[in-house]
Amino acid sequence: MKAIHTTIPDVLIIEPNVFGDERGFFFESFNRRQFAKLTGREVDFVQDNHSRSAKNVLRGLHYQIQQAQGKLVRVVQGEVFDVVVDIRKFSPTFGQHVGVKLSADNKRMLWIPEGFAHGFLVLSDTAEFLYKTTDYWAPEFERSLAWNDPDIGIQWPIQGAPTLSAKDQQASPLAKAEHFA
């Protein structure tokens, strides 16, 4: 496994060592020792989530104001454009974002520590998205940032409007959102 640094130092792209031949492939999608070595953190993942979405579905940008979740995300079928936004008020990268294509083909994962809003746009006909979290889902603390906030300036690779949930249609711009101190 290797880590690729992004423009936000705490957010890492993780590439597994993939062993393949004519039969298929094998790789470790998680190894606690390797993860700690790459990230410098001992984490305890408490929940695994799996979603399936259709093309042009945009989920996010979600975060929890309490019970903040670190996430290790990956795609096992299809392709997504995955985005994280730093919402740690006193961070030097506050309001900045990172966007990365994750797919079943590239097998990349993204480590998103606590204090970030997260979302993804499905680029393929469908995509199955898996993620581990460091805390439990707490719907009473969940918030959404507006996917199209011009102050954040995400260049989503989509023509037209994405398909959003009712909750994401009501999301707040960064200037009015609750942040992490």
N, C-alpha and C positions, 0 to 999 in steps of 0.2 A: 504494500500500500504506500502511496505517496500523497503528500499534500501540496496543493497549488494555491499560493496566496492570491487574494483578490485585492481590489483597491481599498477594501475595508479590512484591516488586519485580523480582526476576530473571525471573519467569515472565510471558510476554507472549502475549496473544491477537493474532494478526496477521490483518487483514482485507485481502484483495486488492481492487484496483480491477477490477470486473467490467464488461465491455462486452457488452451483449446486445441482440438484436433478434429479429424473428420467425424468424430462421435458427438461433438458439441463443445461445451466449455464448463469450467469450474472456477469459482472465486469465492473468497471469504467476503461477505457483505458487511460483517462486523467482527472485530476482534478487540476486546477491551484493552489489552496491553498496547496494541498498535495504535488504537484511537487515542489513548492517553499520551503516547509518545508524540503523535502528530499534532495534537491540540494543546498539550500541556495541561490537560484537565482530566481528572477522574470523574466520570459522570455515571449516574445511575438511571438508566432508561426504565421508565415505569409503564409505558403504554406504547403499543404499536397500532398504527392506523393504516387503512387501505381504502383508497377511493378510485372510482372509475368515472371518467368524464368524457364527453363528446367534444369534437373539434370546436374551437372558439369559445369554450367555457373558460371563464376566468374566475378562479376561486381566490379571494383575498382582497386586500392585504390584511391578514388577521394577526392579532396578538392578544395577550391577556395582561391586564393591568395588575393583577395579583396572580399568584401561582404561575409566574412567567415560565414559558416552556422553551428549553433548548430543543432543537430538532435536527435529526439526521435524516435527510430526504433522498429518495431515489425513484426512478421510473423503471418498472419491470415490463411494461408494454407500451409502445408508442413513444411520443416525444412531447416535451413541454418547454416553455420558456419560464424559468423559475426566477423569482425576484425577492430580494430582501431589502428592507429599508431600516436604517439605524434610527431608532426613536428614543435613544438614551440622551436626555436633554443636555447633559454636560460632556458628551462625547465629542471629540474633535471631528468626527464624521457624522454628527447628527444631521438627519435629513438626506444623507447620501444613500444611494442604492447600488446594488450589484445585481446584474441579470446574467443568467447562465442557461444554456440549453442542456437539459438532462434527457437522456433517452435510454431505451433498452439496448440500443446498439453501443453507445459510448460507455455505458455502465458507471458513469460518474455519479458521485453523491455530493451533497452540499451540507456542510455543518453550519448551522445557524444558532448561535448562542442566545441566551435570554436577552431581552431588550431590543428585539428586532420584530418588525411586522413582516409577514411572509405571504406570498401568493404565487400562483402560477397560471399560465395560459396554455391550453392544449393546442398543439400545432398539428398533430396527426388526427386521423379520423376518430380515434379514441385513444385514451391513455390510462394506464393503471399506475397509481402513485402510492408509494409506501413511505411511511415515516415513523421514526422512533421519537418519543418525547421524554423530557426529563421531569415533567410534572403532569398531573392529570388534567384533562379537559375540564374547564370550569366555565360553563356558559354564562354565568352571572358576571364574570370578569372579562369576557371576550369583547373585543372592539375591532372595528375595521377602519382602515385608511382608504380614502378614495383612490382607486386604481389610476385615475386620470388627473390627479392633482398636478397642475403645472409647476408648483413649487418643488415637486419631486422630479418631474420631467422624465418619467420612464418612457422609453421608446418601445412600446409593445409591438411585436411583429404581427400585426393584424390589419386587414382592410375592413373598415366599418366598425361597428360596435360589437363587443363581446357579449356572450350570454352570461348574465349575472344573477345571483340569488337576490331575493327581496332585501335581505340584510345588507348585501354589498352595494345595492343601489342607493342605500341610505348612508353610506360610509362618510366619515368626516375628512375634510382636508387636513393636512399636517398641522396647519396653523391653529386649528380648533380641536385637535385630537388630544387625548390624555397621553402623556409621555412618561417615560421612566426617569426618575431623578438621578 
